[in-house]
Amino acid sequence: MKLEEMQRIKQWLVAHQREHPVEYHIWDAMLTLWLAGWVGWLPAFTFDALWAAPLLAVSMSAPTLYVAWRMREHRLRRLRCDWLCAR
């Protein structure tokens, strides 16, 4: 997922925070995981903690996985996702 796409979603959620507080906090958690995934590589290699590599890779993919899941649920009409359509 491109940084611009993540920024667009964040901006939409900030603008609609009162109507969608849970989505806002979930997206913040996804961004936190993404950042932790990127930042965690240096300590993992420095301290020879290669067991952390799969966790870091999943963390880096958290926003992409979340958006893919939301798109699927929206398409199946199980969950409405307003920020998907706001481009």
C-alpha positions in Angstrom: 0.0 0.0 0.0 1.3 3.4 -0.9 2.0 6.1 1.7 -0.4 8.4 -0.1 -3.2 5.9 0.2 -2.6 5.4 3.9 -2.5 9.2 4.3 -5.8 9.6 2.4 -7.5 7.0 4.7 -6.1 8.7 7.8 -7.3 12.2 6.6 -10.8 10.8 5.9 -10.9 9.2 9.3 -9.7 12.4 11.1 -12.5 14.3 9.3 -15.1 11.8 10.3 -13.7 10.8 13.7 -16.9 11.7 15.6 -19.1 9.5 13.3 -16.5 6.6 13.2 -14.5 6.6 16.5 -13.8 2.8 16.4 -12.5 2.8 12.8 -10.3 5.8 13.7 -8.7 3.9 16.6 -8.3 0.7 14.6 -6.6 2.6 11.8 -4.2 4.2 14.3 -3.4 0.7 15.6 -2.7 -0.5 12.0 -0.4 2.5 11.5 1.3 1.8 14.8 2.0 -1.8 13.8 3.2 -0.6 10.4 5.7 1.8 12.0 6.8 -0.8 14.6 7.4 -3.3 11.8 9.7 -0.8 9.9 11.5 0.4 13.0 11.9 -3.1 14.4 14.2 -4.4 11.7 17.3 -2.7 13.0 17.1 -4.0 16.5 16.2 -7.5 15.2 19.3 -7.7 13.1 21.5 -5.9 15.7 20.6 -8.3 18.5 20.4 -11.4 16.2 16.7 -11.8 16.9 15.8 -13.3 13.5 12.8 -15.0 15.1 11.2 -11.6 15.0 11.4 -11.3 11.2 8.0 -12.9 10.5 6.3 -10.7 13.1 7.9 -7.6 11.6 6.9 -8.6 8.1 3.2 -9.1 9.2 3.4 -5.8 11.1 4.6 -3.9 8.0 1.7 -5.4 6.1 -1.0 -4.6 8.7 -2.5 -1.6 6.9 -2.6 -3.5 3.6 -4.2 -6.6 5.2 -6.7 -4.5 7.0 -7.8 -2.6 3.9 -8.0 -5.9 1.9 -10.2 -7.4 4.7 -12.4 -4.3 4.8 -12.8 -4.3 1.0 -13.8 -7.9 1.0 -16.3 -7.4 3.8 -17.7 -4.3 2.1 -18.0 -6.1 -1.2 -19.9 -9.0 0.5 -22.1 -6.4 2.2 -21.2 -7.6 5.7 -19.6 -4.3 6.7 -20.0 -0.8 5.3 -16.8 1.0 4.7 -17.3 4.7 3.7 -13.7 5.6 3.3 -13.2 3.0 0.5 -15.4 5.1 -1.8 -14.0 8.5 -0.7 -11.2 9.0 -3.2 
